[in-house]
Amino acid sequence: MSAKETLELISKQWCNLDDLMRLSGLGINNAFKLKKKIKILCEEKGYLLPKGLLPMCEVVAFLNINIDYLKSVRN
């Protein structure tokens, strides 16, 4: 996935399982485990989450995605 595609993907407000699979490079089973982990962290922070979705800002933070770097190398 290119930097431009990654930036377009993380510009969404909510992250579903398919988005998480693309961002993390994991298969469906491991992405589901990761989603569960992030969901628990979000609920501990007080988020009320829609079914099957995670806040993209929390996913970006958890995966430690460097947005400034992606902006500098996008085509």
GULUMGU-970119 format. One line per 3 residues: number of its first residue (from 1); their letters; for each residue x, y, z of N, C-alpha, C, O. Coordinates in pm, whole numbers, plus 50000, padded with zeros to 5 digits. Atoms other than C-alpha are relative to their C-alpha. Layout:
BEGIN
NUM) a) X/Y/Z/X/Y/Z/X/Y/Z/X/Y/Z; ...
end
This chain:
BEGIN
1) msa) 50086/49883/50000/50000/50000/50000/50090/50123/50000/50186/50131/50077; 49919/49879/50011/50141/50339/49904/49968/50097/50112/49868/50082/50184; 50021/49899/49897/50173/50638/50133/49869/50075/49975/49796/50107/50068
4) ket) 50124/49929/50035/49889/50812/49946/49878/49917/50039/49782/49970/50096; 50112/50088/49964/49658/50513/49991/49984/49990/50151/49871/49989/50202; 50006/50007/49854/49747/50489/50359/49939/50127/50058/49856/50121/50147
7) lel) 50055/49873/49952/49673/50859/50413/49851/50010/49971/49775/50060/50054; 50143/49999/50033/49338/50824/50235/49923/49909/50095/49813/49942/50139; 50066/50096/49912/49252/50523/50449/49988/50055/50142/49883/50041/50205
10) isk) 50004/49952/49862/49342/50687/50781/49926/50133/50014/49908/50182/50125; 50077/49876/49992/49149/51002/50690/49854/49974/50038/49780/50068/50068; 50137/50035/49960/48826/50814/50767/49986/50013/50152/50084/50003/50226
13) qwc) 50023/49987/49856/48666/50864/51109/50001/49865/50071/50052/49853/50182; 50012/50132/49939/48600/50496/51177/50078/49895/49923/50096/49907/49802; 49920/50108/50057/48804/50183/51113/49925/49869/50017/49887/49832/50128
16) nld) 50063/50131/49990/48645/49849/51029/50109/49892/49988/50227/49925/49978; 49904/50110/50002/48811/49507/51017/50082/49999/49871/50202/49973/49875; 49926/49997/50126/48904/49537/50648/50107/50109/50000/50219/50086/49954
19) dlm) 49903/49890/49991/49073/49873/50709/50116/49960/50090/50232/49986/50058; 49897/50043/49906/49261/49727/51005/50092/49896/49937/50213/49898/49960; 49918/50099/50070/49379/49435/50793/50095/50068/49902/50212/50030/49893
22) rls) 49915/49930/50097/49511/49673/50526/50110/50079/50071/50225/50079/50027; 49902/49917/49929/49685/49903/50778/50106/49916/50071/50223/49952/50073; 49908/50080/49921/49841/49628/50986/50073/49893/49919/50178/49845/49960
25) glg) 49940/50106/50080/49917/49377/50711/49975/49862/50057/50044/49766/50021; 50032/50128/49937/49763/49100/50920/49887/49929/49925/49812/49992/49851; 50111/50077/50053/49529/48823/50814/49877/50023/50086/49882/50095/50186
28) inn) 50128/49973/49933/49169/48812/50929/50000/49957/50147/49947/50029/50231; 50002/50047/49861/49225/48608/51246/50081/50089/50092/50034/50126/50200; 49917/49914/49916/49511/48819/51381/49948/50143/50003/49961/50211/50105
31) afk) 50059/49866/50001/49341/49142/51273/49881/50005/50096/49860/50107/50163; 50114/50004/49907/49032/49035/51469/50050/50006/50145/49990/50075/50228; 49943/49994/49865/49248/48976/51779/50049/50140/50032/50030/50189/50143
34) lkk) 49951/49863/49982/49410/49317/51732/49883/50096/50021/49890/50185/50106; 50120/49916/49987/49068/49478/51689/49942/49989/50140/49901/50088/50201; 50053/50025/49866/48953/49321/52014/50085/50072/50105/50031/50131/50199
37) kik) 49909/49935/49909/49262/49454/52192/49980/50152/50001/49974/50215/50107; 50019/49855/50012/49213/49808/52061/49863/50039/50055/49848/50144/50117; 50136/49972/49949/48840/49792/52143/50001/50007/50153/49938/50096/50211
40) ilc) 49992/50000/49854/48918/49707/52506/50067/50127/50049/50021/50189/50145; 49930/49877/49961/49164/49997/52529/49910/50122/49983/49910/50212/50067; 50091/49888/50024/48907/50235/52381/49890/50006/50104/49856/50113/50154
43) eek) 50106/50004/49899/48635/50122/52620/50052/50042/50136/49980/50104/50214; 49939/49956/49874/48874/50174/52912/50016/50152/50004/50015/50212/50112; 49988/49854/50009/48917/50534/52790/49864/50068/50001/49856/50191/50005
46) gyl) 50134/49944/49992/48540/50580/52797/49928/50014/49867/49822/50076/49862; 50066/49994/50130/48455/50546/52428/49875/49913/50001/49874/49804/50059; 50117/50081/50033/48108/50426/52331/50009/49973/49851/49998/50066/49770
49) lpk) 49967/50032/50139/48171/50243/52006/49883/49941/49924/49806/49861/49978; 50098/50067/50085/47941/50157/51718/50044/49857/49974/50163/49826/49981; 49970/50142/50020/47921/49787/51643/50099/49980/49884/50076/50026/49772
52) gll) 49903/50036/50102/48226/49663/51454/50096/50109/49958/50176/50087/49866; 49915/49890/50042/48402/50000/51434/50090/50048/50114/50054/50039/50231; 49906/49942/49905/48702/50158/51605/50031/50143/49954/50029/50170/49834
55) pmc) 49958/49866/50042/48804/50526/51610/50135/49991/49928/50230/49932/49979; 49878/50009/50079/49068/50567/51341/50118/50063/50073/50231/50015/50060; 49890/49935/49928/49272/50802/51563/50065/49905/50100/50186/49909/50121
58) evv) 49946/50097/49905/49311/50524/51820/50076/49888/49928/50177/49839/49978; 49932/50103/50079/49407/50270/51553/50136/50052/49954/50237/49982/49962; 49875/49938/50044/49670/50509/51413/50098/50009/50116/50217/49980/50099
61) afl) 49913/49989/49883/49808/50569/51762/50051/49862/50042/50169/49847/50074; 49960/50134/49957/49812/50198/51848/50103/49939/49906/50199/49876/49950; 49907/50055/50099/49988/50103/51524/50123/50089/49980/50215/50054/49907
64) nin) 49886/49908/50006/50225/50398/51565/50031/50040/49855/50145/50032/49811; 49984/49958/50139/50169/50523/51209/50049/50144/49999/49987/50232/50059; 49938/49868/50007/50391/50823/51133/49938/50079/49885/49979/50064/49770
67) idy) 50074/49925/50102/50157/51060/50947/50090/50103/49933/50081/50122/49812; 49910/49901/50059/50423/51330/50896/50091/49937/49895/50114/49996/49789; 49915/50069/50097/50651/51081/50723/49921/49963/49875/49969/49981/49764
70) lks) 50083/50037/50116/50369/50955/50500/49972/50120/49913/49973/50110/49790; 50026/49878/50077/50288/51312/50398/50124/50043/49922/50113/50095/49810; 49877/49957/50066/50652/51378/50311/50039/49911/49882/50111/49956/49793
73) vrn) 49960/50091/50107/50686/51073/50084/49888/49966/49901/49911/49892/49806; 50110/50034/50092/50345/51058/49916/50026/50056/49860/50098/50154/49843; 49980/49960/50140/50332/51090/49539/49890/50092/49953/49891/50136/49838
end
